[in-house]
């Protein structure tokens, strides 16, 4: 497996990666909430938000971003 030439730019600017990172953090928060069980936070809230963010990541992966096609407007 070989990295793409502009992997640093993709890592810094790609919304799909940002959304996937957010979904991972929300998933970890859901596990933490399940273990600690604080009052006032129902089970599944963070998992539901993570699912929505994952769908956003899927959509962002399909869209072309201006940062990568040479136009910044």
Buried (B, 14 or more C-beta within 10 A) or exposed (E): EEEEEEEEEBEEBBBBBBBBEBBEEBBEBBEEBEEEEEEEEEEEEBBEBBBEBBEBBEEBEEEEEEBEEEEEE
